[in-house]
Amino acid sequence: MRTEFPAKGTPWEDLKRTMVDMGANDIDWRHGRNGMYVFYAGEDVLRVAKEAYTLYMSENGLGPMAFPSLKQMESDVISMGLSLLNAPEDGAGSMTSGGTESIMLGVKTARDYAASLGKNTVQAEVVVPFATHLAFDKACHFLGLKIVRVPQAEDRRANVKAMEAAITDRTIMLVGSAPAYPFGLIDPISDLSDLAEKHDLWLHVDACVGGYLAPFVTMNGTDLDIFDFRNPGVKSMSADLHKYGYCAKGASTILYRDKSLFEFQKFDCDTWPSGRMVTPSLGGTRPGGAISAAWAVMNYLGVEGYRAKAKIITQTRGKLQAAIEAIDGLEVFGDPKLGIICFGSPDFDVNVLWGKLFERGWFLSLTTEPKGIHLMMTPAHEQSVDQLISDLEELVPEVRASSENAEAPGFRYS
Ligand SMILES: Cc1ncc(COP(=O)(O)O)c(C=O)c1O
């Protein structure tokens, strides 16, 4: 039944109570019961994000002239992102509402850059590894491009040789991820960078998940392949602040190795009676709160704070990984080094295990090829990992012994 527009207002205190009650059945992310959607880094970080968000909630990022405050904050956020990801001095970019928008803009910019070189960009091709986020399909769909997905290598990362074989005279762009969402693995970005340079193609690195985590994992001493702008073929990167940046939702960054490339992102229009508008991102109005919260959280944590969070995440993921590898019938996919871990089984249907974990209050996600259970670990999982391990130890022999199959996965995005 359709909800009627209320004839009269309701006092805020009553509404607040109702809204809190509405959340009673939501997943318990504060205690690390989720494998996705919320990146909880503690009450203190959350408080900073909330207070900073409300400070500039009414202001509008569309108006840098009216709000030099937001202009400065966005410029600081972008500068911090560029330096963290080792962009050249001339690097540039903008904040966006999230990973999908950053990707959409990265693809649009690559397309318009290719067009500026005289290439035909109608249904031009974007070559991506199989595990690349489907935001690229969305971007290609919206932009009149064709996405070409290439099967991954045996180690479940990008197969650079196969990607080279997929390049045609219609190709304008290559993509690698750091890491790709399904298995949490960083693609061989330096090889992709060489490939992009060899064929004179745009390489975008999707670091939506790893952009604000992997640099700190490296600083903590883990040897990761170089995935950022230090690879000369990398023209653009997407990196989300509302994931491992622990910022309020609606915050990501799209970054370019130089200002001239960023120019292709902007939409400059003067066709209506209200005057010229130059917008860098997809939206018109942009929430000031997402910008101010990002600025505040980044300054609140600093490198020291992010390193401390990264340490908790990698230690917790390592603990879970070791426990999974010790359980008969389970195997971890690939060799994850960040916060994502995905595991499956050669001898039973992990969708059944997912269902049993769900019944015990775990909200994890699933992969389909191969079937796997997936989680994106945050600092909150430090407190829940032992329980998850003991649930797995208890449930796996039970599921293994039964011949149950779950035809339809219990998890869905919609
Ligand atoms: C690797 C990767 N890229 C892009 C995205 C899309 O980000 P968003 O959900 O913020 O649009 C995600 C989301 O999980 C992701 O994991």
PDBQT file of the ligand as one rigid body, heavy atoms in Angstrom, charges set to zero:
ROOT
HETATM    1  C1  LIG A 501      36.721  -2.058  -6.662  1.00  0.00    +0.000 C 
HETATM    2  C2  LIG A 501      35.467  -1.245  -6.586  1.00  0.00    +0.000 A 
HETATM    3  N1  LIG A 501      35.251  -0.276  -7.489  1.00  0.00    +0.000 NA
HETATM    4  C3  LIG A 501      34.135   0.476  -7.459  1.00  0.00    +0.000 A 
HETATM    5  C4  LIG A 501      33.166   0.289  -6.513  1.00  0.00    +0.000 A 
HETATM    6  C5  LIG A 501      31.915   1.119  -6.536  1.00  0.00    +0.000 C 
HETATM    7  O1  LIG A 501      31.862   1.988  -5.458  1.00  0.00    +0.000 OA
HETATM    8  P1  LIG A 501      30.505   2.669  -4.964  1.00  0.00    +0.000 P 
HETATM    9  O2  LIG A 501      29.672   1.580  -4.378  1.00  0.00    +0.000 OA
HETATM   10  O3  LIG A 501      30.988   3.679  -3.966  1.00  0.00    +0.000 OA
HETATM   11  O4  LIG A 501      29.853   3.309  -6.132  1.00  0.00    +0.000 OA
HETATM   12  C6  LIG A 501      33.351  -0.699  -5.547  1.00  0.00    +0.000 A 
HETATM   13  C7  LIG A 501      32.341  -0.963  -4.515  1.00  0.00    +0.000 C 
HETATM   14  O5  LIG A 501      32.450  -1.843  -3.707  1.00  0.00    +0.000 OA
HETATM   15  C8  LIG A 501      34.516  -1.485  -5.591  1.00  0.00    +0.000 A 
HETATM   16  O6  LIG A 501      34.740  -2.481  -4.715  1.00  0.00    +0.000 OA
ENDROOT
TORSDOF 0
